[in-house]
């Protein structure tokens, strides 16, 4: 008589603590890591990009100091390279003009910087960007952020509450 050559399936000893792998225990650290990475990128972006008023952006645009711009649905971001000797109406340095208007002089740095501003309804914006010689483009919100924030995150929270 032939003996059965197959090995029997290992038995799970629940008293010893052997368990089947739980997918939820590996999902949450991965999800938390993704959220932390997204938060880190957002924080670094906030620290390296200066937020300026729209009027200041338009002033830089009028002086042809905007090198490039990305026009999004709710904001405009870009790179500004201030001229070394800005031309102002009174012939005074820009720091003096800013102080006379009650603005902080540290805003008027002479070095290039990345900026962002809230987008306003301005029908002349594209025409003025074209006239200034700046490179510009439009940008939609990324598909990944739209799907992640509107579908995946709420679904993951819901499943975490229902299953957990």
Order of alpha helices (4+ residues) and beta strands (2+ residues): alpha-beta-alpha-beta-beta-alpha-beta-alpha-beta-alpha-alpha
